[in-house]
Amino acid sequence: MNELSNVAGYDLIGDIHGHADELLRLLIKLGYTKEDGVFRHSERQAIFLGDFIDRGPKIREVLETVFPMVQAGFARAVLGNHEFNALAFHTFINGVEEQSLRPRTLKNIRQHAATIQQLTDSQLSNALDWFRTLPLWLEVLGPDDSRCRAVHACWDDIQIAQVMQMEEKYGGVNKEFLVAAMDKEDPLFSAVEVLLKGKELPLPEGFFYTDKDGHERNAIRARWFEMPTRGMLYQDYVLQADPIDCPIEIDLALCDGISAYPFESAPVFVGHYWLRADRPRRLATNVACLDYSVARSGFLCAYSWDGETQIDESKFRWAA
């Protein structure tokens, strides 16, 4: 292992979804070079925010780029919801394939199809073994003991504590952990949902929107880092590119599970939300999303963090 002994800064990279060409262009733009088959930087370390697989045309190539970087110490990575879904999809109850923890519905099969088609059985098995080792969040030290945080969808101290307790109980993200995390009656289910998919707010009865995959949904992805205020409309509290038409004031009684991310907390970087824009922008002074829909004709996004306590919009980098 050639792990860096002293990291000067971190380059956080959003959802890739099998888009290896964009990943290579972004790494080169960030100053990484390929030596002995592995991309590396002499002073910096990459942090990948998950969702390496599904949807895109070069899933194998993405894994062959990211995994060696992590293995050699030139990158770190957190688990995305697509990697978690893959683990559940390929974990069977009583060894029966038809009884996988993630139901093999047409919707779920379609979502995972590109990965199954592009990887051999051996490659898929190796990928799943790696996914089991990935943390659900990271907090890293920068210059002068500064800190930044990485999680796929939402930073929540209460849910992080719940996952830590269950990881200790089960010994990691193994079959027992997955069984509990897929049980809607188990507290671990909600904890994993929040960290990997964010917080949702139900829409009033009769309202729904159609998401990017054509599915009708009756709950919005909420701006979990800020509390809704009296008089705010549902359509103004979304953290997603999918448009909704719900000009109704939010029922604040339904927001008990949402608490603002403290402005004095370390900067946190997330992916997951399929944002659309001509360029990246911060969500709050210390919150940034790095998913700008590369799998939907957007761009692959990164942020170069060097210890600052507030997100500096000049430090976003991207590649289409």
Secondary structure, 3 states (H helix, E strand, C coil): CCCCCCCCEEEEECCCCCCHHHHHHHHHHCCCEEECCEEECCCEEEEECCCCCCCCCCHHHHHHHHHHHHHHCCEEECCCHHHHHHHHHCCEECCEEEEECCCCCHHHHHHHHHHHHHCCHHHHHHHHHHHCCCCCEEEEECHHHCEEEEECCCCCHHHHHHHHHHHHHHCCCCHHHHHHHCCCCCHHHHHHHHHHHCCEEECCCCCCEECCCCCEECEEEECCCCCCCCCCEHHHCECCCCCCCCCCECCHHHCCCCCCCCCCCCCEEECCCCCCCCCCCCCECCEEECEECHHHCCEEEEEEECCCCCCCHHHEEEEC
